[in-house]
Amino acid sequence: MRILAHICCAPCFTYPHERLIEEGHDVTGFFYNPNIHPYSEYKKRMESLEKYVELKGARIIYKNDYDIESYLRGALESGDRCEFCYNMRLKETAAAAKSLGFEAFTTTLLISPYQKHEVLASAGKKIADEYGIGFYYEDFRDGYRKSREMARALDLYMQKYCGCIFSEKERYMKKSK
């Protein structure tokens, strides 16, 4: 199956990329993350992914639409910033997958034990129906530790938060308590 995989960061792509290929899928990555703040963090994650591409020969489509204003406006107006963020990024991935002739799309966010997994899976399925393309669901969380080991072995940049300013604030607020 030809799958377009939304990528939040290189470390989270390592394990799903390897696993999907082992399962016989033709995988192309899709980097679209207007939620990442500050811009310097966005650049670090993109550069880390570019390093992974050089080392592993992965195919990646970069949608360099750093529209932080739309993300922030939508996240603040929504009742659930994470759900808004998932929808924003997965809709863009589904639209690209559909227009480029992929059979399905997925996301590396499915590897994180820190994401709202059920909300993410539900969003993917709903968006798949909306765009008329398959959503490839696999619970990659069992490979989370392995993904970190793979990233360390490849000397990839490993961030400490999901990327949004709200998550970064929460990270620092926890430390100060």
Contact map, one row per residue, 1 for C-alpha under 8 A:
111000000000000000000001110000000000000000000000000000000000000000000000000000000000000000000000000000110000000000000000000000000000000000000000000000000000000000000000000000000
111100000000000000000000111100000000000000000000000000000000000000000000000000000000000000000000000001110000000000000000000000000000000000000000000000000000000000000000000000000
111110000000000000000000111100000000000000000000000000000000000000000000000000000000000000000000100001111100000000000000000000000000000100000000000000000000000000000000000000000
011111000000000000000000001111000000000000000000000000000000000000000000000000000000000000001000100001011100000000000000000000000000000000000000000000000000000000000000000000000
001111100000000000000000001111000000000000000000000000000000000000000000000000000000000000001000000000001111000000000000000000000000000000000000000000000000000000000000000000000
000111110000000000000000000011110000000000000000000000000000000000000000000000000000000011001000000000001111000000000000000000000000000000000000000000000000000000000000000000000
000011111101100000000000000011110000000000000000000000000000000000000000000000000000000000000000000000000011100000000000000000000000000000000000000000000000000000000000000000000
000001111101100000000000000000111000000000000000000000000000000000000000000000000000000000000000000000000011100000000000000000000000000000000000000000000000000000000000000000000
000000111111100000000000000000100000000000001101100000000000000000000000000000000000000000000000000000000000000000000000000000000000000000000000000000000000000000000000000000000
000000111111110000000000000000000000000000001101100100000000000000000000000000000000000000000000000000000000000000000000000000000000000000000000000000100001100000000000000000000
000000001111111000000000000000000000000000000000000000000000000000000000000000000000000000000000000000000000000000000000000000000000000000000000001101100001110000000000000000000
000000111111111100000000000000000000000000000000000000000000000000000000000000000000000000000000000000000001101100000000000000000000000000000001001100000000000000000000000000000
000000111111111110000000000000000000000000000000000000000000000000000000000000000000000000000000000000000001000000000000000000000000000000000000001000000000000000000000000000000
000000000111111111000000000000000000000000000000000000000000000000000000000000000000000000000000000000000000000000000000000000000000000000000000001001100000000000000000000000000
000000000011111111100000000000000000000000000000000000000000000000000000000000000000000000000000000000000000000000000000000000000000000000010011011001000000000000000000000000000
000000000001111111110000000000000000000000000000000000000000000000000000000000000000000000000000000000000001001000000000000000000000000000010010000000000000000000000000000000000
000000000000111111111000001000000000000000000000000000000000000000000000000000000000000000000000000000000000000000000000000000000000000000000000000000000000000000000000000000000
000000000000011111111100000000000000000000000000000000000000000000000000000000000000000000000000000000000000000000000000000000000000000000000000000000000000000000000000000000000
000000000000001111111110000000000000000000000000000000000000000000000000000000000000000000000000000000000000000000000000000000000000000000000000000000000000000000000000000000000
000000000000000111111111111000000000000000000000000000000000000000000000000000000000000000000000000000000000000000000000000000000000000000000000000000000000000000000000000000000
000000000000000011111111111000000000000000000000000000000000000000000000000000000000000000000000000000000000000000000000000000000000000000000000000000000000000000000000000000000
000000000000000001111111100000000000000000000000000000000000000000000000000000000000000000000000000000000000000000000000000000000000000000000000000000000000000000000000000000000
000000000000000000111111100000000000000000000000000000000000000000000000000000000000000000000000000000000000000000000000000000000000000000000000000000000000000000000000000000000
100000000000000000011111110000000000000000000000000000000000000000000000000000000000000000000000000000000000000000000000000000000000000000000000000000000000000000000000000000000
111000000000000000011111111000000000000000000000000000000000000000000000000000000000000000000000000000000000000000000000000000000000000000000000000000000000000000000000000000000
111000000000000000011001111100000000000000000000000000000000000000000000000000000000000000000000000000000000000000000000000000000000000000000000000000000000000000000000000000000
011110000000000010011000111110000000000000000000000000000010000000000000000000000000000000000000000000000000000000000000000000000000000000000000000000000000000000000000000000000
011110000000000000000000011111000000000000000000000000000111100000000000000000000000000000000000000000000000000000000000000000000000000000000000000000000000000000000000000000000
000111100000000000000000001111100000000000000000000000000111100000000000000000000000000000000000000000000000000000000000000000000000000000000000000000000000000000000000000000000
000111100000000000000000000111110000000000000000000000000001111000000000000000000000000000001000000000000000000000000000000000000000000000000000000000000000000000000000000000000
000001111000000000000000000011111000000000000100000000000001111100000000000000000000000000000000000000000000000000000000000000000000000000000000000000000000000000000000000000000
000001110000000000000000000001111100000000000000000000000000011110000000000000000000000010011000000000000000000000000000000000000000000000000000000000000000000000000000000000000
000000010000000000000000000000111111000001000000000000000000000011000000000000000000000010000000000000000000000000000000000000000000000000000000000000000000000000000000000000000
000000000000000000000000000000011111000000000000000000000000000011110010000000000000000000000000000000000000000000000000000000000000000000000000000000000000000000000000000000000
000000000000000000000000000000001111100000000000000000000000000000110011000000000000100000000000000000000000000000000000000000000000000000000000000000000000000000110000000000000
000000000000000000000000000000001111111011000000000000000000000000010000000000000000000000000000000000000000000000000000000000000000000000000000000000000000000001111000000000000
000000000000000000000000000000000011111111000000000000000000000000010000000000000000000000000000000000000000000000000000000000000000000000000000000000000000000000111000000000000
000000000000000000000000000000000001111111000000000000000000000000000000000000000000000000000000000000000000000000000000000000000000000000000000000000000000000000001000000000000
000000000000000000000000000000000001111111100000000000000000000000000000000000000000000000000000000000000000000000000000000000000000000000000000000000000000000000000000000000000
000000000000000000000000000000000000111111110000000000000000000000000000000000000000000000000000000000000000000000000000000000000000000000000000000000000000000000000000000000000
000000000000000000000000000000000001111111111000000000000000000000000000000000000000000000000000000000000000000000000000000000000000000000000000000000000000000000100000000000000
000000000000000000000000000000001001111111111100000000000000000000000000000000000000000000000000000000000000000000000000000000000000000000000000000000000000000000100000000000000
000000000000000000000000000000000000001111111110000000000000000000000000000000000000000000000000000000000000000000000000000000000000000000000000000000000000000000000000000000000
000000000000000000000000000000000000000111111111000000000000000000000000000000000000000000000000000000000000000000000000000000000000000000000000000000000000100000000000000000000
000000001100000000000000000000000000000011111111100000000000000000000000000000000000000000000000000000000000000000000000000000000000000000000000000000000000100000000000000000000
000000001100000000000000000000100000000001111111110000000000000000000000000000000000000000000000000000000000000000000000000000000000000000000000000000000000000000000000000000000
000000000000000000000000000000000000000000111111111000000000000000000000000000000000000000000000000000000000000000000000000000000000000000000000000000000000000000000000000000000
000000001100000000000000000000000000000000011111111100000000000000000000000000000000000000000000000000000000000000000000000000000000000000000000000000000001100000000000000000000
000000001100000000000000000000000000000000001111111110000000000000000000000000000000000000000000000000000000000000000000000000000000000000000000000000000000000000000000000000000
000000000000000000000000000000000000000000000111111111000000000000000000000000000000000000000000000000000000000000000000000000000000000000000000000000000000000000000000000000000
000000000000000000000000000000000000000000000011111111100000000000000000000000000000000000000000000000000000000000000000000000000000000000000000000000000001000000000000000000000
000000000100000000000000000000000000000000000001111111111100000000000000000000000000000000000000000000000000000000000000000000000000000000000000000000000101000000000000000000000
000000000000000000000000000000000000000000000000111111111111000000000000000000000000000000000000000000000000000000000000000000000000000000000000000000000000000000000000000000000
000000000000000000000000000000000000000000000000011111111100000000000000000000000000000000000000000000000000000000000000000000000000000000000000000000000000000000000000000000000
000000000000000000000000000000000000000000000000001111111000000000000000000000000000000000000000000000000000000000000000000000000000000000000000000000000000000000000000000000000
000000000000000000000000000000000000000000000000000111111100000000000000000000000000000000000000000000000000000000000000000000000000000000000000000000000000000000000000000000000
000000000000000000000000000000000000000000000000000111111110000000000000000000000000000000000000000000000000000000000000000000000000000000000000000000000000000000000000000000000
000000000000000000000000000110000000000000000000000111011111000000000000000000000000000000000000000000000000000000000000000000000000000000000000000000000000000000000000000000000
000000000000000000000000001110000000000000000000000010001111100000000000000000000000000000000000000000000000000000000000000000000000000000000000000000000000000000000000000000000
000000000000000000000000000111100000000000000000000010000111110000000000000000000000000000000000000000000000000000000000000000000000000000000000000000000000000000000000000000000
000000000000000000000000000111100000000000000000000000000011111000000000000000000000000000000000000000000000000000000000000000000000000000000000000000000000000000000000000000000
000000000000000000000000000001110000000000000000000000000001111100000000000000000000000000000000000000000000000000000000000000000000000000000000000000000000000000000000000000000
000000000000000000000000000001110000000000000000000000000000111110000000000000000000000000000000000000000000000000000000000000000000000000000000000000000000000000000000000000000
000000000000000000000000000000110000000000000000000000000000011111000000000000000000000000000000000000000000000000000000000000000000000000000000000000000000000000000000000000000
000000000000000000000000000000011100000000000000000000000000001111100000000000000000000000000000000000000000000000000000000000000000000000000000000000000000000000000000000000000
000000000000000000000000000000001100000000000000000000000000000111110000000000000000000000000000000000000000000000000000000000000000000000000000000000000000000000000000000000000
000000000000000000000000000000000110000000000000000000000000000011111110000000000000000000000000000000000000000000000000000000000000000000000000000000000000000000000000000000000
000000000000000000000000000000000111100000000000000000000000000001111111000000000000000000000000000000000000000000000000000000000000000000000000000000000000000000000000000000000
000000000000000000000000000000000000000000000000000000000000000000111111100000000000000000000000000000000000000000000000000000000000000000000000000000000000000000000000000000000
000000000000000000000000000000000000000000000000000000000000000000111111110000000000000000000000000000000000000000000000000000000000000000000000000000000000000000000000000000000
000000000000000000000000000000000110000000000000000000000000000000111111111000000000100000000000000000000000000000000000000000000000000000000000000000000000000000000000000000000
000000000000000000000000000000000010000000000000000000000000000000011111111100000000000000000000000000000000000000000000000000000000000000000000000000000000000000000000000000000
000000000000000000000000000000000000000000000000000000000000000000001111111110000000000000000000000000000000000000000000000000000000000000000000000000000000000000000000000000000
000000000000000000000000000000000000000000000000000000000000000000000111111111001001000000000000000000000000000000000000000000000000000000000000000000000000000000000000000000000
000000000000000000000000000000000000000000000000000000000000000000000011111111111101100000000000000000000000000000000000000000000000000000000000000000000000000000000000000000000
000000000000000000000000000000000000000000000000000000000000000000000001111111101000000000000000000000000000000000000000000000000000000000000000000000000000000000000000000000000
000000000000000000000000000000000000000000000000000000000000000000000000111111100000000000000000000000000000000000000000000000000000000000000000000000000000000000000000000000000
000000000000000000000000000000000000000000000000000000000000000000000000011111111001000000000000000000000000000000000000000000000000000000000000000000000000000000000000000000000
000000000000000000000000000000000000000000000000000000000000000000000000001111111000000000000000000000000000000000000000000000000000000000000000000000000000000000000000000000000
000000000000000000000000000000000000000000000000000000000000000000000000001001111111000000000000000000000000000000000000000000000000000000000000000000000000000000000000000000000
000000000000000000000000000000000000000000000000000000000000000000000000011101111111100000000000000000000000000000000000000000000000000000000000000000000000000000000000000000000
000000000000000000000000000000000000000000000000000000000000000000000000001000011111110000000000000000000000000000010000000000000000000000000000000000000000000000000000000000000
000000000000000000000000000000000000000000000000000000000000000000000000000000011111111000000000000000000000000000000011001000000000000000000000000000000000000000000000000000000
000000000000000000000000000000000000000000000000000000000000000000000000011001011111111100000000000000000000000000000000000000000000000000000000000000000000000000000000000000000
000000000000000000000000000000000010000000000000000000000000000000000010001000001111111110000000000000000000000000000000000000000000000000000000000000000000000000000000000000000
000000000000000000000000000000000000000000000000000000000000000000000000000000000111111111000000000000000000000000000001001000000000000000000000000000000000000000000000000000000
000000000000000000000000000000000000000000000000000000000000000000000000000000000011111111100000000000000000000000000000001100100000000000000000000000000000000000000000000000000
000000000000000000000000000000000000000000000000000000000000000000000000000000000001111111110000000000000000000000000000000000000000000000000000000000000000000000000000000000000
000001000000000000000000000000011000000000000000000000000000000000000000000000000000111111111000000000000000000000000000000000000000000000000000000000000000000000000000000000000
000001000000000000000000000000000000000000000000000000000000000000000000000000000000011111111100000000000010000000000000001100100000000000000000000000000000000000000000000000000
000000000000000000000000000000000000000000000000000000000000000000000000000000000000001111111110000000000000000000000000000000100000000000000000000000000000000000000000000000000
000000000000000000000000000000010000000000000000000000000000000000000000000000000000000111111111000000000000000000000000000000000000000000000000000000000000000000000000000000000
000111000000000000000000000001010000000000000000000000000000000000000000000000000000000011111111100000001000000000000000000000000000000000000000000000000000000000000000000000000
000000000000000000000000000000000000000000000000000000000000000000000000000000000000000001111111110000011000000000000000000000110010100000000000000000000000000000000000000000000
000000000000000000000000000000000000000000000000000000000000000000000000000000000000000000111111111000000000000000000000000000000010000000000000000000000000000000000000000000000
000000000000000000000000000000000000000000000000000000000000000000000000000000000000000000011111111100000000000000000000000000000000000000000000000000000000000000000000000000000
001100000000000000000000000000000000000000000000000000000000000000000000000000000000000000001111111111111000000000000000000000000000100000000000000000000000000000000000000000000
000000000000000000000000000000000000000000000000000000000000000000000000000000000000000000000111111111110000000000000000000000000011100000000000000000000000000000000000000000000
000000000000000000000000000000000000000000000000000000000000000000000000000000000000000000000011111111000000000000000000000000000000000000000000000000000000000000000000000000000
000000000000000000000000000000000000000000000000000000000000000000000000000000000000000000000001111111000000000000000000000000000000000000000000000000000000000000000000000000000
000000000000000000000000000000000000000000000000000000000000000000000000000000000000000000000000111111100000000000000000000000000000000000000000000000000000000000000000000000000
011100000000000000000000000000000000000000000000000000000000000000000000000000000000000000000000111111111000000000000000000000000000000000000000000000000000000000000000000000000
111000000000000000000000000000000000000000000000000000000000000000000000000000000000000000000000110011111000000000000000000000000000110000000000000000000000000000000000000000000
111100000000000000000000000000000000000000000000000000000000000000000000000000000000000000000100110001111100000000000000000000000000111100000000000000000000000000000000000000000
001111000000000000000000000000000000000000000000000000000000000000000000000000000000000000001100100001111110000000000000000000000000111100000000000000000000000000000000000000000
001111000000000000000000000000000000000000000000000000000000000000000000000000000000000000000000000000011111000000000000000100000000001110000000000000000000000000000000000000000
000011110000000000000000000000000000000000000000000000000000000000000000000000000000000001000000000000001111110000000000000000000000000000000000000000000000000000000000000000000
000011110001100100000000000000000000000000000000000000000000000000000000000000000000000000000000000000000111111100000000000000000000000000000000000000000000000000000000000000000
000000110001000000000000000000000000000000000000000000000000000000000000000000000000000000000000000000000011111100100001000000000000000000000000000000000000000000000000000000000
000000000000000000000000000000000000000000000000000000000000000000000000000000000000000000000000000000000011111100101001100000000000000001111000000000000000000000000000000000000
000000000001000100000000000000000000000000000000000000000000000000000000000000000000000000000000000000000001111110000000000000000000000000111111000000000000000000000000000000000
000000000001000000000000000000000000000000000000000000000000000000000000000000000000000000000000000000000001111111100000000000000000000000011001000000000000000000000000000000000
000000000000000000000000000000000000000000000000000000000000000000000000000000000000000000000000000000000000001111101000000000000000000000001001000000000000000000000000000000000
000000000000000000000000000000000000000000000000000000000000000000000000000000000000000000000000000000000000000111110000000000000000000000000000000000000000000000000000000000000
000000000000000000000000000000000000000000000000000000000000000000000000000000000000000000000000000000000000110111111001000000000000000000000000000000000000000000000000000000000
000000000000000000000000000000000000000000000000000000000000000000000000000000000100000000000000000000000000000001111111000000000000000000000000000000000000000000000000000000000
000000000000000000000000000000000000000000000000000000000000000000000000000000000000000000000000000000000000010010111111100000000000000000000000000000000000000000000000000000000
000000000000000000000000000000000000000000000000000000000000000000000000000000000000000000000000000000000000000000011111110000000000000000000000000000000000000000000000000000000
000000000000000000000000000000000000000000000000000000000000000000000000000000000010000000000000000000000000000000011111111000000000000000000000000000000000000000000000000000000
000000000000000000000000000000000000000000000000000000000000000000000000000000000010010000000000000000000000110000111111111100000000000000000000000000000000000000000000000000000
000000000000000000000000000000000000000000000000000000000000000000000000000000000000000000000000000000000000010000001111111110000000000010000000000000000000000000000000000000000
000000000000000000000000000000000000000000000000000000000000000000000000000000000000000000000000000000000000000000000111111111000000000000000000000000000000000000000000000000000
000000000000000000000000000000000000000000000000000000000000000000000000000000000010011001000000000000000000000000000011111111100000000000000000000000000000000000000000000000000
000000000000000000000000000000000000000000000000000000000000000000000000000000000000001001000000000000000100000000000001111111110000001000000000000000000000000000000000000000000
000000000000000000000000000000000000000000000000000000000000000000000000000000000000000000000000000000000000000000000000111111111000011000000000000000000000000000000000000000000
000000000000000000000000000000000000000000000000000000000000000000000000000000000000000000000000000000000000000000000000011111111100000000000000000000000000000000000000000000000
000000000000000000000000000000000000000000000000000000000000000000000000000000000000001001100100000000000000000000000000001111111110000000000000000000000000000000000000000000000
000000000000000000000000000000000000000000000000000000000000000000000000000000000000000000000100000000000000000000000000000111111111111000000000000000000000000000000000000000000
000000000000000000000000000000000000000000000000000000000000000000000000000000000000000000000000000000000000000000000000000011111111110000000000000000000000000000000000000000000
000000000000000000000000000000000000000000000000000000000000000000000000000000000000000000000000000000000000000000000000000001111111000000000000000000000000000000000000000000000
000000000000000000000000000000000000000000000000000000000000000000000000000000000000000000000110010000000000000000000000000000111111100000000000000000000000000000000000000000000
000000000000000000000000000000000000000000000000000000000000000000000000000000000000000000000000010000000000000000000000000000011111110000000000000000000000000000000000000000000
000000000000000000000000000000000000000000000000000000000000000000000000000000000000000000000100110000111000000000000000000000011011111000000000000000000000000000000000000000000
000000000000000000000000000000000000000000000000000000000000000000000000000000000000000000000000000000111000000000000000000010011001111100000000000000000000000000000000000000000
000000000000000000000000000000000000000000000000000000000000000000000000000000000000000000000000000000011100000000000000000110010000111110000000000000000000000000000000000000000
001000000000000000000000000000000000000000000000000000000000000000000000000000000000000000000000000000011100000000000000000000000000011111000000000000000000000000000000000000000
000000000000000000000000000000000000000000000000000000000000000000000000000000000000000000000000000000000100000000000000100000000000001111100000000000000000000000000000000000000
000000000000000000000000000000000000000000000000000000000000000000000000000000000000000000000000000000000000010000000000000000000000000111110000000000000000000000000000000000000
000000000000000000000000000000000000000000000000000000000000000000000000000000000000000000000000000000000000011000000000000000000000000011111100000000000000000000000000000000000
000000000000001100000000000000000000000000000000000000000000000000000000000000000000000000000000000000000000011100000000000000000000000001111111000000000000000000000000000000000
000000000000000000000000000000000000000000000000000000000000000000000000000000000000000000000000000000000000011110000000000000000000000000111111000000000000000000000000000000000
000000000000000000000000000000000000000000000000000000000000000000000000000000000000000000000000000000000000001000000000000000000000000000111111100000000000000000000000000000000
000000000000001100000000000000000000000000000000000000000000000000000000000000000000000000000000000000000000001000000000000000000000000000011111111000000000000000000000000000000
000000000001001000000000000000000000000000000000000000000000000000000000000000000000000000000000000000000000001110000000000000000000000000011111111100000000000000000000000000000
000000000000000000000000000000000000000000000000000000000000000000000000000000000000000000000000000000000000000000000000000000000000000000000111111110000000000000000000000000000
000000000000001000000000000000000000000000000000000000000000000000000000000000000000000000000000000000000000000000000000000000000000000000000011111111000000000000000000000000000
000000000011111000000000000000000000000000000000000000000000000000000000000000000000000000000000000000000000000000000000000000000000000000000011111111100000000000000000000000000
000000000011000000000000000000000000000000000000000000000000000000000000000000000000000000000000000000000000000000000000000000000000000000000001111111110000000000000000000000000
000000000000000000000000000000000000000000000000000000000000000000000000000000000000000000000000000000000000000000000000000000000000000000000000111111111000000000000000000000000
000000000010011000000000000000000000000000000000000000000000000000000000000000000000000000000000000000000000000000000000000000000000000000000000011111111100000000000000000000000
000000000110010000000000000000000000000000000000000000000000000000000000000000000000000000000000000000000000000000000000000000000000000000000000001111111111110000000000000000000
000000000000000000000000000000000000000000000000000000000000000000000000000000000000000000000000000000000000000000000000000000000000000000000000000111111111000000000000000000000
000000000000000000000000000000000000000000000000000000000000000000000000000000000000000000000000000000000000000000000000000000000000000000000000000011111111000000000000000000000
000000000000000000000000000000000000000000000000000100000000000000000000000000000000000000000000000000000000000000000000000000000000000000000000000001111111000000000000000000000
000000000000000000000000000000000000000000000000000000000000000000000000000000000000000000000000000000000000000000000000000000000000000000000000000000111111100000000000000000000
000000000110000000000000000000000000000000000001001100000000000000000000000000000000000000000000000000000000000000000000000000000000000000000000000000111111110000000000000000000
000000000110000000000000000000000000000000011001000000000000000000000000000000000000000000000000000000000000000000000000000000000000000000000000000000100011111000000000000000000
000000000010000000000000000000000000000000000000000000000000000000000000000000000000000000000000000000000000000000000000000000000000000000000000000000100001111100000000000000000
000000000000000000000000000000000000000000000000000000000000000000000000000000000000000000000000000000000000000000000000000000000000000000000000000000000000111111000000000000000
000000000000000000000000000000000000000000000000000000000000000000000000000000000000000000000000000000000000000000000000000000000000000000000000000000000000011111000000000000000
000000000000000000000000000000000000000000000000000000000000000000000000000000000000000000000000000000000000000000000000000000000000000000000000000000000000001111110011001000000
000000000000000000000000000000000001000000000000000000000000000000000000000000000000000000000000000000000000000000000000000000000000000000000000000000000000001111110011000000000
000000000000000000000000000000000011100011000000000000000000000000000000000000000000000000000000000000000000000000000000000000000000000000000000000000000000000011111011000000000
000000000000000000000000000000000011100000000000000000000000000000000000000000000000000000000000000000000000000000000000000000000000000000000000000000000000000011111111000000000
000000000000000000000000000000000001110000000000000000000000000000000000000000000000000000000000000000000000000000000000000000000000000000000000000000000000000000111111100000000
000000000000000000000000000000000000000000000000000000000000000000000000000000000000000000000000000000000000000000000000000000000000000000000000000000000000000000011111110000000
000000000000000000000000000000000000000000000000000000000000000000000000000000000000000000000000000000000000000000000000000000000000000000000000000000000000000011111111111000000
000000000000000000000000000000000000000000000000000000000000000000000000000000000000000000000000000000000000000000000000000000000000000000000000000000000000000011111111111100000
000000000000000000000000000000000000000000000000000000000000000000000000000000000000000000000000000000000000000000000000000000000000000000000000000000000000000000001111111110000
000000000000000000000000000000000000000000000000000000000000000000000000000000000000000000000000000000000000000000000000000000000000000000000000000000000000000000000111111111000
000000000000000000000000000000000000000000000000000000000000000000000000000000000000000000000000000000000000000000000000000000000000000000000000000000000000000010000011111111100
000000000000000000000000000000000000000000000000000000000000000000000000000000000000000000000000000000000000000000000000000000000000000000000000000000000000000000000001111111110
000000000000000000000000000000000000000000000000000000000000000000000000000000000000000000000000000000000000000000000000000000000000000000000000000000000000000000000000111111111
000000000000000000000000000000000000000000000000000000000000000000000000000000000000000000000000000000000000000000000000000000000000000000000000000000000000000000000000011111111
000000000000000000000000000000000000000000000000000000000000000000000000000000000000000000000000000000000000000000000000000000000000000000000000000000000000000000000000001111111
000000000000000000000000000000000000000000000000000000000000000000000000000000000000000000000000000000000000000000000000000000000000000000000000000000000000000000000000000111111
000000000000000000000000000000000000000000000000000000000000000000000000000000000000000000000000000000000000000000000000000000000000000000000000000000000000000000000000000011111
